[in-house]
């Protein structure tokens, strides 16, 4: 089992894995988050084509609507 760093915490991950697959495994609907992968902002349309590698760093922020 490999791991990536998500929001500063090591998270075990089965590789190969796309960003979409990782988010779903973490119970995060892909359309409800903003993601930075290794310092680069990722458009939601790119999530399924973005492959994760051991040691990658993700910053994940949930989108919250309200007023």
PyMOL Python script that loads the backbone (N, CA, C, O; Angstrom):
from pymol import cmd

cmd.read_pdbstr("""\
ATOM      1  N   UNK A   1       0.858  -1.182   0.000  1.00  0.00           N
ATOM      2  CA  UNK A   1       0.000   0.000   0.000  1.00  0.00           C
ATOM      3  C   UNK A   1       0.899   1.239   0.000  1.00  0.00           C
ATOM      4  O   UNK A   1       1.861   1.323   0.764  1.00  0.00           O
ATOM      5  N   UNK A   2       0.577   2.170  -0.845  1.00  0.00           N
ATOM      6  CA  UNK A   2       1.310   3.425  -0.951  1.00  0.00           C
ATOM      7  C   UNK A   2       0.564   4.502  -0.175  1.00  0.00           C
ATOM      8  O   UNK A   2      -0.540   4.273   0.320  1.00  0.00           O
ATOM      9  N   UNK A   3       1.168   5.664  -0.075  1.00  0.00           N
ATOM     10  CA  UNK A   3       0.458   6.759   0.573  1.00  0.00           C
ATOM     11  C   UNK A   3       0.750   8.078  -0.120  1.00  0.00           C
ATOM     12  O   UNK A   3       1.793   8.274  -0.742  1.00  0.00           O
ATOM     13  N   UNK A   4      -0.224   8.976   0.016  1.00  0.00           N
ATOM     14  CA  UNK A   4      -0.078  10.350  -0.435  1.00  0.00           C
ATOM     15  C   UNK A   4      -0.321  11.237   0.782  1.00  0.00           C
ATOM     16  O   UNK A   4      -0.783  10.764   1.820  1.00  0.00           O
ATOM     17  N   UNK A   5      -0.015  12.499   0.651  1.00  0.00           N
ATOM     18  CA  UNK A   5      -0.242  13.452   1.734  1.00  0.00           C
ATOM     19  C   UNK A   5      -1.450  14.303   1.336  1.00  0.00           C
ATOM     20  O   UNK A   5      -1.409  15.021   0.337  1.00  0.00           O
ATOM     21  N   UNK A   6      -2.517  14.215   2.119  1.00  0.00           N
ATOM     22  CA  UNK A   6      -3.729  14.990   1.857  1.00  0.00           C
ATOM     23  C   UNK A   6      -3.972  15.921   3.028  1.00  0.00           C
ATOM     24  O   UNK A   6      -4.174  15.471   4.156  1.00  0.00           O
ATOM     25  N   UNK A   7      -3.953  17.217   2.762  1.00  0.00           N
ATOM     26  CA  UNK A   7      -4.121  18.245   3.797  1.00  0.00           C
ATOM     27  C   UNK A   7      -3.154  18.027   4.962  1.00  0.00           C
ATOM     28  O   UNK A   7      -3.515  18.198   6.126  1.00  0.00           O
ATOM     29  N   UNK A   8      -1.920  17.645   4.624  1.00  0.00           N
ATOM     30  CA  UNK A   8      -0.870  17.487   5.617  1.00  0.00           C
ATOM     31  C   UNK A   8      -0.833  16.149   6.318  1.00  0.00           C
ATOM     32  O   UNK A   8       0.034  15.927   7.163  1.00  0.00           O
ATOM     33  N   UNK A   9      -1.753  15.241   5.992  1.00  0.00           N
ATOM     34  CA  UNK A   9      -1.820  13.934   6.661  1.00  0.00           C
ATOM     35  C   UNK A   9      -1.560  12.804   5.671  1.00  0.00           C
ATOM     36  O   UNK A   9      -2.070  12.832   4.551  1.00  0.00           O
ATOM     37  N   UNK A  10      -0.761  11.798   6.081  1.00  0.00           N
ATOM     38  CA  UNK A  10      -0.547  10.653   5.190  1.00  0.00           C
ATOM     39  C   UNK A  10      -1.838   9.841   5.067  1.00  0.00           C
ATOM     40  O   UNK A  10      -2.514   9.571   6.059  1.00  0.00           O
ATOM     41  N   UNK A  11      -2.164   9.460   3.837  1.00  0.00           N
ATOM     42  CA  UNK A  11      -3.371   8.682   3.568  1.00  0.00           C
ATOM     43  C   UNK A  11      -2.972   7.486   2.707  1.00  0.00           C
ATOM     44  O   UNK A  11      -2.401   7.666   1.632  1.00  0.00           O
ATOM     45  N   UNK A  12      -3.267   6.254   3.169  1.00  0.00           N
ATOM     46  CA  UNK A  12      -2.955   5.089   2.340  1.00  0.00           C
ATOM     47  C   UNK A  12      -3.806   5.104   1.072  1.00  0.00           C
ATOM     48  O   UNK A  12      -4.975   5.489   1.103  1.00  0.00           O
ATOM     49  N   UNK A  13      -3.211   4.683  -0.036  1.00  0.00           N
ATOM     50  CA  UNK A  13      -3.922   4.683  -1.314  1.00  0.00           C
ATOM     51  C   UNK A  13      -3.451   3.502  -2.153  1.00  0.00           C
ATOM     52  O   UNK A  13      -2.267   3.163  -2.169  1.00  0.00           O
ATOM     53  N   UNK A  14      -4.393   2.887  -2.843  1.00  0.00           N
ATOM     54  CA  UNK A  14      -4.078   1.798  -3.766  1.00  0.00           C
ATOM     55  C   UNK A  14      -3.769   2.413  -5.124  1.00  0.00           C
ATOM     56  O   UNK A  14      -4.640   3.034  -5.733  1.00  0.00           O
ATOM     57  N   UNK A  15      -2.552   2.251  -5.599  1.00  0.00           N
ATOM     58  CA  UNK A  15      -2.155   2.809  -6.888  1.00  0.00           C
ATOM     59  C   UNK A  15      -2.139   1.715  -7.943  1.00  0.00           C
ATOM     60  O   UNK A  15      -1.865   0.566  -7.599  1.00  0.00           O
ATOM     61  N   UNK A  16      -2.419   2.010  -9.214  1.00  0.00           N
ATOM     62  CA  UNK A  16      -2.708   3.323  -9.770  1.00  0.00           C
ATOM     63  C   UNK A  16      -4.092   3.814  -9.357  1.00  0.00           C
ATOM     64  O   UNK A  16      -5.004   3.028  -9.100  1.00  0.00           O
ATOM     65  N   UNK A  17      -4.217   5.145  -9.301  1.00  0.00           N
ATOM     66  CA  UNK A  17      -5.444   5.760  -8.826  1.00  0.00           C
ATOM     67  C   UNK A  17      -5.564   7.151  -9.432  1.00  0.00           C
ATOM     68  O   UNK A  17      -4.599   7.914  -9.459  1.00  0.00           O
ATOM     69  N   UNK A  18      -6.766   7.472  -9.922  1.00  0.00           N
ATOM     70  CA  UNK A  18      -7.000   8.825 -10.436  1.00  0.00           C
ATOM     71  C   UNK A  18      -7.435   9.705  -9.270  1.00  0.00           C
ATOM     72  O   UNK A  18      -7.798   9.200  -8.207  1.00  0.00           O
ATOM     73  N   UNK A  19      -7.400  10.980  -9.464  1.00  0.00           N
ATOM     74  CA  UNK A  19      -7.856  11.912  -8.437  1.00  0.00           C
ATOM     75  C   UNK A  19      -9.331  11.672  -8.123  1.00  0.00           C
ATOM     76  O   UNK A  19      -9.728  11.719  -6.959  1.00  0.00           O
ATOM     77  N   UNK A  20     -10.146  11.414  -9.146  1.00  0.00           N
ATOM     78  CA  UNK A  20     -11.563  11.113  -8.922  1.00  0.00           C
ATOM     79  C   UNK A  20     -11.725   9.885  -8.042  1.00  0.00           C
ATOM     80  O   UNK A  20     -12.507   9.904  -7.092  1.00  0.00           O
ATOM     81  N   UNK A  21     -10.996   8.816  -8.345  1.00  0.00           N
ATOM     82  CA  UNK A  21     -11.084   7.576  -7.551  1.00  0.00           C
ATOM     83  C   UNK A  21     -10.677   7.825  -6.104  1.00  0.00           C
ATOM     84  O   UNK A  21     -11.307   7.307  -5.182  1.00  0.00           O
ATOM     85  N   UNK A  22      -9.621   8.622  -5.902  1.00  0.00           N
ATOM     86  CA  UNK A  22      -9.187   8.934  -4.546  1.00  0.00           C
ATOM     87  C   UNK A  22     -10.265   9.691  -3.780  1.00  0.00           C
ATOM     88  O   UNK A  22     -10.568   9.357  -2.634  1.00  0.00           O
ATOM     89  N   UNK A  23     -10.842  10.708  -4.411  1.00  0.00           N
ATOM     90  CA  UNK A  23     -11.869  11.511  -3.736  1.00  0.00           C
ATOM     91  C   UNK A  23     -13.072  10.651  -3.359  1.00  0.00           C
ATOM     92  O   UNK A  23     -13.584  10.764  -2.245  1.00  0.00           O
ATOM     93  N   UNK A  24     -13.525   9.798  -4.264  1.00  0.00           N
ATOM     94  CA  UNK A  24     -14.662   8.923  -3.969  1.00  0.00           C
ATOM     95  C   UNK A  24     -14.327   7.979  -2.828  1.00  0.00           C
ATOM     96  O   UNK A  24     -15.170   7.741  -1.963  1.00  0.00           O
ATOM     97  N   UNK A  25     -13.110   7.433  -2.804  1.00  0.00           N
ATOM     98  CA  UNK A  25     -12.690   6.543  -1.713  1.00  0.00           C
ATOM     99  C   UNK A  25     -12.682   7.273  -0.370  1.00  0.00           C
ATOM    100  O   UNK A  25     -12.881   6.656   0.676  1.00  0.00           O
ATOM    101  N   UNK A  26     -12.451   8.591  -0.400  1.00  0.00           N
ATOM    102  CA  UNK A  26     -12.448   9.386   0.834  1.00  0.00           C
ATOM    103  C   UNK A  26     -13.843   9.934   1.150  1.00  0.00           C
ATOM    104  O   UNK A  26     -14.004  10.746   2.061  1.00  0.00           O
ATOM    105  N   UNK A  27     -14.849   9.484   0.388  1.00  0.00           N
ATOM    106  CA  UNK A  27     -16.238   9.923   0.568  1.00  0.00           C
ATOM    107  C   UNK A  27     -16.399  11.431   0.336  1.00  0.00           C
ATOM    108  O   UNK A  27     -17.164  12.109   1.022  1.00  0.00           O
ATOM    109  N   UNK A  28     -15.654  11.928  -0.650  1.00  0.00           N
ATOM    110  CA  UNK A  28     -15.732  13.330  -1.047  1.00  0.00           C
ATOM    111  C   UNK A  28     -16.232  13.399  -2.481  1.00  0.00           C
ATOM    112  O   UNK A  28     -15.479  13.090  -3.405  1.00  0.00           O
ATOM    113  N   UNK A  29     -17.493  13.800  -2.693  1.00  0.00           N
ATOM    114  CA  UNK A  29     -17.973  13.925  -4.068  1.00  0.00           C
ATOM    115  C   UNK A  29     -17.075  14.896  -4.851  1.00  0.00           C
ATOM    116  O   UNK A  29     -16.865  16.027  -4.412  1.00  0.00           O
ATOM    117  N   UNK A  30     -16.547  14.467  -6.000  1.00  0.00           N
ATOM    118  CA  UNK A  30     -15.619  15.303  -6.753  1.00  0.00           C
ATOM    119  C   UNK A  30     -16.128  16.700  -7.072  1.00  0.00           C
ATOM    120  O   UNK A  30     -15.323  17.628  -7.155  1.00  0.00           O
ATOM    121  N   UNK A  31     -17.416  16.887  -7.253  1.00  0.00           N
ATOM    122  CA  UNK A  31     -17.948  18.208  -7.589  1.00  0.00           C
ATOM    123  C   UNK A  31     -18.144  19.094  -6.360  1.00  0.00           C
ATOM    124  O   UNK A  31     -18.600  20.231  -6.480  1.00  0.00           O
ATOM    125  N   UNK A  32     -17.797  18.573  -5.169  1.00  0.00           N
ATOM    126  CA  UNK A  32     -17.992  19.361  -3.944  1.00  0.00           C
ATOM    127  C   UNK A  32     -16.677  19.867  -3.351  1.00  0.00           C
ATOM    128  O   UNK A  32     -16.653  20.385  -2.235  1.00  0.00           O
ATOM    129  N   UNK A  33     -15.569  19.713  -4.112  1.00  0.00           N
ATOM    130  CA  UNK A  33     -14.264  20.101  -3.575  1.00  0.00           C
ATOM    131  C   UNK A  33     -13.443  20.901  -4.593  1.00  0.00           C
ATOM    132  O   UNK A  33     -13.683  20.852  -5.800  1.00  0.00           O
ATOM    133  N   UNK A  34     -12.479  21.627  -4.062  1.00  0.00           N
ATOM    134  CA  UNK A  34     -11.448  22.285  -4.854  1.00  0.00           C
ATOM    135  C   UNK A  34     -10.143  21.589  -4.467  1.00  0.00           C
ATOM    136  O   UNK A  34      -9.882  21.361  -3.286  1.00  0.00           O
ATOM    137  N   UNK A  35      -9.321  21.252  -5.473  1.00  0.00           N
ATOM    138  CA  UNK A  35      -8.121  20.454  -5.206  1.00  0.00           C
ATOM    139  C   UNK A  35      -6.881  21.120  -5.797  1.00  0.00           C
ATOM    140  O   UNK A  35      -6.887  21.636  -6.914  1.00  0.00           O
ATOM    141  N   UNK A  36      -5.818  21.084  -4.993  1.00  0.00           N
ATOM    142  CA  UNK A  36      -4.489  21.475  -5.445  1.00  0.00           C
ATOM    143  C   UNK A  36      -3.630  20.212  -5.372  1.00  0.00           C
ATOM    144  O   UNK A  36      -3.543  19.566  -4.328  1.00  0.00           O
ATOM    145  N   UNK A  37      -2.996  19.871  -6.502  1.00  0.00           N
ATOM    146  CA  UNK A  37      -2.176  18.651  -6.597  1.00  0.00           C
ATOM    147  C   UNK A  37      -0.725  19.064  -6.806  1.00  0.00           C
ATOM    148  O   UNK A  37      -0.371  19.633  -7.839  1.00  0.00           O
ATOM    149  N   UNK A  38       0.109  18.770  -5.812  1.00  0.00           N
ATOM    150  CA  UNK A  38       1.530  19.148  -5.872  1.00  0.00           C
ATOM    151  C   UNK A  38       1.707  20.626  -6.209  1.00  0.00           C
ATOM    152  O   UNK A  38       2.560  20.995  -7.017  1.00  0.00           O
ATOM    153  N   UNK A  39       0.881  21.470  -5.572  1.00  0.00           N
ATOM    154  CA  UNK A  39       1.014  22.909  -5.721  1.00  0.00           C
ATOM    155  C   UNK A  39       0.300  23.502  -6.924  1.00  0.00           C
ATOM    156  O   UNK A  39       0.369  24.712  -7.139  1.00  0.00           O
ATOM    157  N   UNK A  40      -0.383  22.683  -7.711  1.00  0.00           N
ATOM    158  CA  UNK A  40      -1.070  23.153  -8.919  1.00  0.00           C
ATOM    159  C   UNK A  40      -2.570  22.948  -8.775  1.00  0.00           C
ATOM    160  O   UNK A  40      -3.025  21.839  -8.493  1.00  0.00           O
ATOM    161  N   UNK A  41      -3.342  24.020  -8.969  1.00  0.00           N
ATOM    162  CA  UNK A  41      -4.802  23.915  -8.924  1.00  0.00           C
ATOM    163  C   UNK A  41      -5.264  23.011 -10.056  1.00  0.00           C
ATOM    164  O   UNK A  41      -4.767  23.094 -11.180  1.00  0.00           O
ATOM    165  N   UNK A  42      -6.235  22.134  -9.739  1.00  0.00           N
ATOM    166  CA  UNK A  42      -6.742  21.187 -10.730  1.00  0.00           C
ATOM    167  C   UNK A  42      -8.212  21.475 -10.999  1.00  0.00           C
ATOM    168  O   UNK A  42      -9.018  21.542 -10.070  1.00  0.00           O
ATOM    169  N   UNK A  43      -8.558  21.644 -12.260  1.00  0.00           N
ATOM    170  CA  UNK A  43      -9.943  21.849 -12.662  1.00  0.00           C
ATOM    171  C   UNK A  43     -10.715  20.547 -12.474  1.00  0.00           C
ATOM    172  O   UNK A  43     -10.176  19.476 -12.753  1.00  0.00           O
ATOM    173  N   UNK A  44     -11.962  20.611 -12.008  1.00  0.00           N
ATOM    174  CA  UNK A  44     -12.750  19.377 -11.848  1.00  0.00           C
ATOM    175  C   UNK A  44     -12.823  18.542 -13.122  1.00  0.00           C
ATOM    176  O   UNK A  44     -12.924  17.317 -13.045  1.00  0.00           O
ATOM    177  N   UNK A  45     -12.776  19.165 -14.272  1.00  0.00           N
ATOM    178  CA  UNK A  45     -12.824  18.410 -15.530  1.00  0.00           C
ATOM    179  C   UNK A  45     -11.558  17.567 -15.743  1.00  0.00           C
ATOM    180  O   UNK A  45     -11.548  16.670 -16.586  1.00  0.00           O
ATOM    181  N   UNK A  46     -10.495  17.851 -14.984  1.00  0.00           N
ATOM    182  CA  UNK A  46      -9.234  17.116 -15.103  1.00  0.00           C
ATOM    183  C   UNK A  46      -9.084  16.011 -14.058  1.00  0.00           C
ATOM    184  O   UNK A  46      -8.133  15.232 -14.131  1.00  0.00           O
ATOM    185  N   UNK A  47      -9.997  15.923 -13.087  1.00  0.00           N
ATOM    186  CA  UNK A  47      -9.853  14.966 -11.982  1.00  0.00           C
ATOM    187  C   UNK A  47      -9.677  13.526 -12.466  1.00  0.00           C
ATOM    188  O   UNK A  47      -8.800  12.816 -11.975  1.00  0.00           O
ATOM    189  N   UNK A  48     -10.500  13.088 -13.426  1.00  0.00           N
ATOM    190  CA  UNK A  48     -10.452  11.685 -13.845  1.00  0.00           C
ATOM    191  C   UNK A  48      -9.176  11.362 -14.621  1.00  0.00           C
ATOM    192  O   UNK A  48      -8.751  10.207 -14.644  1.00  0.00           O
ATOM    193  N   UNK A  49      -8.567  12.346 -15.248  1.00  0.00           N
ATOM    194  CA  UNK A  49      -7.337  12.119 -16.007  1.00  0.00           C
ATOM    195  C   UNK A  49      -6.068  12.358 -15.216  1.00  0.00           C
ATOM    196  O   UNK A  49      -4.970  12.132 -15.723  1.00  0.00           O
ATOM    197  N   UNK A  50      -6.202  12.810 -13.984  1.00  0.00           N
ATOM    198  CA  UNK A  50      -5.038  13.121 -13.146  1.00  0.00           C
ATOM    199  C   UNK A  50      -4.665  11.894 -12.322  1.00  0.00           C
ATOM    200  O   UNK A  50      -5.413  11.501 -11.426  1.00  0.00           O
ATOM    201  N   UNK A  51      -3.515  11.284 -12.616  1.00  0.00           N
ATOM    202  CA  UNK A  51      -3.057  10.101 -11.888  1.00  0.00           C
ATOM    203  C   UNK A  51      -2.238  10.502 -10.672  1.00  0.00           C
ATOM    204  O   UNK A  51      -1.414  11.414 -10.735  1.00  0.00           O
ATOM    205  N   UNK A  52      -2.474   9.814  -9.576  1.00  0.00           N
ATOM    206  CA  UNK A  52      -1.719  10.068  -8.353  1.00  0.00           C
ATOM    207  C   UNK A  52      -0.527   9.128  -8.274  1.00  0.00           C
ATOM    208  O   UNK A  52      -0.585   7.993  -8.745  1.00  0.00           O
ATOM    209  N   UNK A  53       0.547   9.610  -7.677  1.00  0.00           N
ATOM    210  CA  UNK A  53       1.766   8.835  -7.454  1.00  0.00           C
ATOM    211  C   UNK A  53       2.075   8.833  -5.967  1.00  0.00           C
ATOM    212  O   UNK A  53       1.682   9.754  -5.252  1.00  0.00           O
ATOM    213  N   UNK A  54       2.770   7.817  -5.495  1.00  0.00           N
ATOM    214  CA  UNK A  54       3.169   7.759  -4.092  1.00  0.00           C
ATOM    215  C   UNK A  54       3.921   9.033  -3.730  1.00  0.00           C
ATOM    216  O   UNK A  54       4.804   9.473  -4.466  1.00  0.00           O
ATOM    217  N   UNK A  55       3.566   9.619  -2.593  1.00  0.00           N
ATOM    218  CA  UNK A  55       4.240  10.823  -2.115  1.00  0.00           C
ATOM    219  C   UNK A  55       3.643  12.132  -2.611  1.00  0.00           C
ATOM    220  O   UNK A  55       4.063  13.205  -2.179  1.00  0.00           O
ATOM    221  N   UNK A  56       2.665  12.056  -3.515  1.00  0.00           N
ATOM    222  CA  UNK A  56       2.010  13.284  -3.994  1.00  0.00           C
ATOM    223  C   UNK A  56       1.376  14.023  -2.830  1.00  0.00           C
ATOM    224  O   UNK A  56       1.023  13.429  -1.811  1.00  0.00           O
ATOM    225  N   UNK A  57       1.237  15.340  -3.001  1.00  0.00           N
ATOM    226  CA  UNK A  57       0.596  16.184  -1.986  1.00  0.00           C
ATOM    227  C   UNK A  57      -0.682  16.783  -2.549  1.00  0.00           C
ATOM    228  O   UNK A  57      -0.689  17.359  -3.636  1.00  0.00           O
ATOM    229  N   UNK A  58      -1.757  16.637  -1.798  1.00  0.00           N
ATOM    230  CA  UNK A  58      -3.043  17.209  -2.165  1.00  0.00           C
ATOM    231  C   UNK A  58      -3.495  18.166  -1.079  1.00  0.00           C
ATOM    232  O   UNK A  58      -3.331  17.894   0.110  1.00  0.00           O
ATOM    233  N   UNK A  59      -4.055  19.271  -1.491  1.00  0.00           N
ATOM    234  CA  UNK A  59      -4.784  20.158  -0.587  1.00  0.00           C
ATOM    235  C   UNK A  59      -6.218  20.127  -1.094  1.00  0.00           C
ATOM    236  O   UNK A  59      -6.489  20.459  -2.249  1.00  0.00           O
ATOM    237  N   UNK A  60      -7.134  19.724  -0.216  1.00  0.00           N
ATOM    238  CA  UNK A  60      -8.534  19.547  -0.598  1.00  0.00           C
ATOM    239  C   UNK A  60      -9.395  20.439   0.283  1.00  0.00           C
ATOM    240  O   UNK A  60      -9.321  20.380   1.511  1.00  0.00           O
ATOM    241  N   UNK A  61     -10.213  21.263  -0.361  1.00  0.00           N
ATOM    242  CA  UNK A  61     -11.107  22.162   0.364  1.00  0.00           C
ATOM    243  C   UNK A  61     -12.523  21.867  -0.090  1.00  0.00           C
ATOM    244  O   UNK A  61     -12.803  21.837  -1.288  1.00  0.00           O
ATOM    245  N   UNK A  62     -13.423  21.647   0.872  1.00  0.00           N
ATOM    246  CA  UNK A  62     -14.828  21.414   0.545  1.00  0.00           C
ATOM    247  C   UNK A  62     -15.493  22.737   0.201  1.00  0.00           C
ATOM    248  O   UNK A  62     -15.232  23.764   0.828  1.00  0.00           O
ATOM    249  N   UNK A  63     -16.354  22.692  -0.804  1.00  0.00           N
ATOM    250  CA  UNK A  63     -17.143  23.859  -1.186  1.00  0.00           C
ATOM    251  C   UNK A  63     -18.415  23.835  -0.351  1.00  0.00           C
ATOM    252  O   UNK A  63     -19.137  22.839  -0.334  1.00  0.00           O
ATOM    253  N   UNK A  64     -18.683  24.935   0.341  1.00  0.00           N
ATOM    254  CA  UNK A  64     -19.874  25.025   1.187  1.00  0.00           C
ATOM    255  C   UNK A  64     -20.706  26.196   0.702  1.00  0.00           C
ATOM    256  O   UNK A  64     -20.207  27.314   0.575  1.00  0.00           O
ATOM    257  N   UNK A  65     -21.977  25.937   0.433  1.00  0.00           N
ATOM    258  CA  UNK A  65     -22.881  26.988   0.009  1.00  0.00           C
ATOM    259  C   UNK A  65     -23.716  27.440   1.195  1.00  0.00           C
ATOM    260  O   UNK A  65     -23.962  26.662   2.117  1.00  0.00           O
ATOM    261  N   UNK A  66     -24.135  28.640   1.176  1.00  0.00           N
ATOM    262  CA  UNK A  66     -24.976  29.134   2.265  1.00  0.00           C
ATOM    263  C   UNK A  66     -24.847  30.640   2.380  1.00  0.00           C
ATOM    264  O   UNK A  66     -24.127  31.296   1.628  1.00  0.00           O
ATOM    265  N   UNK A  67     -25.565  31.149   3.340  1.00  0.00           N
ATOM    266  CA  UNK A  67     -25.504  32.589   3.472  1.00  0.00           C
ATOM    267  C   UNK A  67     -25.611  33.051   4.881  1.00  0.00           C
ATOM    268  O   UNK A  67     -25.574  34.253   5.142  1.00  0.00           O
TER     269      UNK A  67
END
""", "prot")
cmd.dss("prot")
cmd.show_as("cartoon", "prot")
cmd.util.cbc("prot")
cmd.orient("prot")
